[in-house]
């Protein structure tokens, strides 16, 4: 992902029947790509992702063009989902496919090289401990045969 300029990324929101979402799409968008005021508990000293990277890059990186997709409800419970890379990527592909047609995913290829460099995945429910399956960490998308609007997926967190 570029480290300078106006970088477009998307946030994919996923909830489950056994863990329905309680934050709004607008609130999460504010916390990621806005000023952070959309979630009442986001009071000082917390700030939005955009503000953090703008400040720490000395105003060289701008994430304000990010897009937060609405909540995708999985058709199965989180408890029933296998905790494997394949299952996680299948869920991400299902969620992306639900927005295909209403979102032009090619806009998130910041380098114009056929790959969406980075996207954010937010899912509901508790984490299962540091560095485990539901923990928020960055990883490369392994299924290079999956494309959306002619673009492969790169990294996600």
DRENLUMZA-28419 format. One record per atom (N, C-alpha, C, O): residue in one letter; x, y, z. Coordinates in steps of 0.02 Angstrom, whole numbers, plus 50000, padded with zeros to 5 digits. Layout:
REM residues N
AXYZ
...
***
This chain:
REM residues 157
X500424994250000
X500005000050000
X500445006250000
X500955006450035
X500265011249961
X500665017349961
X500705020450031
X500245019850071
X501265023650044
X501355026850109
X501305034350105
X501385037850155
X501165036950045
X501075044050035
X500485045149989
X500315040849949
X500175050849996
X499625052749952
X498955050549979
X498885048450036
X498455051249935
X497765049449952
X497665042049933
X497625040449874
X497635037749983
X497595030449972
X496885028149986
X496595029750038
X496605024349938
X495925021749946
X495945014549970
X496245010149938
X495635013350027
X495545006550053
X494815005850071
X494445010750077
X494594999550079
X493904998450102
X493904994350165
X494344990350178
X493384995450204
X493264991550265
X492654987250252
X492124989650232
X492734980850264
X492204975850255
X491944973950324
X492324971350365
X491314975250337
X491014973850402
X490614967350398
X490174966650355
X490764962650443
X490434956150443
X490164954750512
X490524955150562
X489514953050515
X489244950750579
X488944943850570
X488874941350514
X488754940850626
X488504933950627
X487844933750664
X487704938050706
X487424928750648
X486794928150684
X486884927450760
X486464929850799
X487434924350782
X487554923650854
X487924929550884
X487994929850945
X488154934250843
X488484940450867
X488294946150821
X488694948350780
X487674948650827
X487454954150783
X487844960550798
X488074961650854
X487914964650747
X488274971050753
X487894975750799
X487274975850800
X488264979850836
X487944985050876
X488214991950858
X487894996950875
X488784992350825
X489024998850800
X488734999850730
X488614995150694
X488635006150713
X488365007650647
X488925008150595
X489505009250612
X488735007450533
X489205008350478
X489505015350481
X490105016150473
X489085020350493
X489325027350496
X489815028350553
X490305031950546
X489675025350611
X490125026050668
X490795022950655
X491315025850672
X490805017050625
X491435013750609
X491805017650555
X492425018250558
X491445020150506
X491765024250455
X492115030350486
X492675031950467
X491775033550533
X492065039350567
X492705037350605
X493195041050604
X492695031550637
X493265029250675
X493855027250631
X494435027650652
X493715025150570
X494245023150525
X494475028950480
X495065030650479
X494005031850443
X494175036550390
X493955043750403
X494095048150362
X493625044950458
X493385051650474
X493785054650531
X494385053550538
X493425058450574
X493775061650630
X493705057850695
X493975059950746
X493355052150694
X493285048050753
X492715049850798
X492615046550850
X492325054950781
X491785057150825
X491155052950819
X490685053850858
X491125048350771
X490515044450759
X490385039050811
X489825036450814
X490865037450851
X490775032550905
X490875036150971
X491425038450985
X490345036951011
X490395040951072
X490965038951119
X491245043251153
X491145032551121
X491675030351166
X492365032051138
X492865030351170
X492395035151080
X493035036751048
X493295043551071
X493545047551031
X493245044951136
X493465051351163
X494225051451170
X494565046351166
X494495057551179
X495215058451187
X495465053851242
X495125052951292
X496045050951234
X496565052351185
X496525048051122
X497005047751084
X495955044851111
X495885040651051
X495745045050990
X495495050550996
X495915042450932
X495805046150871
X495645041250815
X495715035250824
X495445043750759
X495285039450703
X495935036750672
X496475039450682
X495855031350634
X496415028550597
X496705033750549
X497305034550544
X496255037150514
X496475042450467
X496885047750503
X497425049550480
X496635050250559
X497005055450596
X497675053050620
X498175056650618
X497695046850644
X498335044050668
X498855043950613
X499415046250622
X498665041050554
X499155040550500
X499305047350469
X499865048350445
X498825051850468
X498975058450442
X499485061950487
X499965065050463
X499375061550553
X499835064750601
X500525061450599
X501035064850596
X500535054750601
X501185051250606
X501575051350541
X502175049950541
X501245052950485
X501605053450421
X501775060750404
X501995062250348
X501675065250452
X501785072350440
X501375074850380
X501625078350337
X500745072750380
X500255074750328
X500425072150258
X500215075150209
X500795066750254
X500965063950188
X500495058350167
X500455056750108
X500135055250215
X499685049650200
X498975051650219
X498845053750275
X498525051050171
X497825053050181
X497375047050167
X497365044450111
X497015044850218
X496545039150211
X495825041450208
X495365037350215
X495705047950200
X495015050550203
X494575048150146
X493965048950150
X494855045250094
X494455042550038
X494235035450049
X493945032350005
X494375032750109
X494175025850124
X493425024950121
X493045029650132
X493215018850107
X492505017150102
X492345011650152
X492705006650156
X491825012550190
X491595007450237
X490955004350209
X490445007650205
X490994998050192
X490414994550165
X489934992850222
X490144992150279
X489304992250207
X488804990550258
X488924983650287
X489354979850264
X488544982050338
X488624975550371
X488394969850326
X487844970050298
X488814964850320
X488624958550287
X488484953550342
X488904952350385
X487884950650340
X487704945550390
X487874938650362
X487584936550311
X488324935150394
X488504928250373
X487884923850379
X487444925150420
X487854918750337
X487274914250338
X487344908650389
X486914904350394
X487884908750426
X488024903650477
X488294907150539
X488504912950536
X488274903650595
X488504906750657
X489264906950658
X489604903050625
X489514911550697
X490244911950706
X490494905650741
X491034903150726
X490104903250789
X490304897250826
X490384891150781
X490764886650796
X490014890950725
X490044885150681
X490584885750627
X490704881050589
X490904891550623
X491404892550570
X492064889350590
X492314890250645
X492344885550543
X492994882450555
X493514887950561
X493504892850523
X493974887350607
X494494892350616
X495104890550575
X495634888650600
X495014891350509
X495544889950461
X495604895850412
X495134899750405
X496164896350380
X496264901550330
X495744900950275
X495464905850253
X495624894850252
X495144893750198
X494444896050217
X494104899150177
X494234894550278
X493564896650301
X493534904250307
X493024907250287
X494054907350333
X494064914650340
X494034917850271
X493654922650261
X494424915350223
X494414918250156
X493764916950120
X493544921150081
X493454911350132
X492794910050103
X492284915150128
X491884917750090
X492304916550192
X491854921550221
X491984928450190
X491514931950172
X492614930350184
X492784936850154
X492544937050081
X492274942150059
X492634931650043
X492404931449974
X491644932049970
X491384935549927
X491284928650015
X490554929150017
X490334936350029
X489894938949996
X490654939550078
X490474946450095
X490624951150037
X490204955350020
X491204950550006
X491374954849950
X490894953649892
X490664958449861
X490724947349878
X490264945849824
X489574949049836
X489234950849788
X489384949749899
X488734952849913
X488714960249894
X488174963049884
X489304963449890
X489334970449872
X489534971549799
X489484977049773
X489754966149765
X489944966649695
X489334968749655
X488794965949664
X489414973449612
X488854976149574
X488644982949601
X488424987249562
X488704983949666
X488544990449695
X489174994349715
X489135000349729
X489744991049716
X490384994249732
X490874992649677
X490934986849655
X491234997749654
X491764996749605
X492414995449642
X492745000149664
X492584989149650
X493174987349689
X493824989149654
X494354989349686
X493794990449589
X494414992149553
X494704998749578
X495304999949569
X494305002949609
X494555009449635
X495055008649692
X495405013349709
X495085002549721
X495535001449778
X496214998549756
X496624996749798
X496324998249691
X496984996349663
X497385002849656
X497365006049604
X497725004749709
X498065011149711
X498675011749665
X498855017249644
X498975006049648
X499555006149603
X499365004749530
X499775005649485
X498745002449518
X498545000749451
X498884994449425
X499004993649365
X499044989849472
X499414983749453
X498984977449456
X499254971849455
X498334978249460
X497894972349460
X497754969549529
X497454964149535
X497974972949581
X497884970349649
X497624975849696
X497854981449695
X497134973949736
X496914978249791
X497424977149846
X497444971849877
X497824982149858
X498404981349903
X498204979549974
X498534975550007
X497654982449998
X497474981550069
X496744982950080
X496454987450049
X496444979050125
X495764980550149
X495724978750223
X496114974750249
X495234981650255
X495124980550326
X494504976150333
X493994977450302
X494544970950374
X493974966750388
X493814967350463
X494234966250506
X493184969150476
X492954969750545
X492404964550554
X491914964650518
X492484960150603
X491954955350618
X491754955750691
X492144957950733
X491154953750704
X490874954350771
X491054948350814
X491224942950789
X490994949350879
X491124944050927
X491784945050962
X492194949150942
X491894941151015
X492514941951054
X493124939151018
X493064934650977
X493714941951035
X494314938951009
X494444932551049
X494144931651102
X494874928351026
X495014922151063
X495734922051087
X496064916851089
X495974927951106
X496644928351134
X497154930951085
X497054930751024
X497684933551112
X498204936751072
X498464932151018
X498624926351030
X498484934750957
X498774931350899
X498414924950880
X498724920450852
X497784924450895
X497384918650875
X496914920450818
X496954926050791
X496484915950800
X496084916450739
X495704922950732
X495744926050679
X495344925250782
X494934931250777
X495314937550795
X495024943050791
X495924937150813
X496334942850831
X496454947050768
X496554944250714
X496464953550775
X496584957950717
X497324958150700
X497714961250736
X497514955150646
X498204955150623
X498214955450547
X497724953750515
X498774957550519
X498844957950447
X499084951450417
X499524948150444
X498784949650360
X498964943450326
X498824944350251
X498414948450232
X499174940450211
X499054940550138
X498494935850120
X498424930450149
X498084937950073
X497544933750048
X497854928250006
X498224929649959
X497714922050023
X498064916449990
X497744914249924
X498094911549881
X497094915349916
X496744913049855
X496844918049799
X496444922749792
X497364917149759
X497514921849705
X497074920749643
X497144924449594
X496624915749645
X496164914749590
X495544919149598
X495174920149550
X495414921649658
X494824925849671
X494964932949647
X495454936049667
X494514935449606
X494554942349584
X493874945649592
X493354942449591
X493894952149600
X493284956149602
X493424962349560
X493914965949571
X492994963649511
X493094969049463
X493784968749432
X494104973949421
X494014962649418
X494654961549385
X495264962349430
X495824962549405
X495164962849495
X495714963949541
X495774958249591
X495274955649616
X496394956249605
X496544951349657
X496574954849724
X496664960949727
X496504951149778
X496574954049845
X497284952949869
X497584947649859
X497564958149899
X498234957749927
X498224956150000
X498084950450020
X498364961050041
X498374960050114
X497724962550145
X497374966750117
X497574959750203
X497004962150242
X497174961350317
X497604957450336
X496824965150355
X496894964450428
X496204964950459
X496134964550520
***
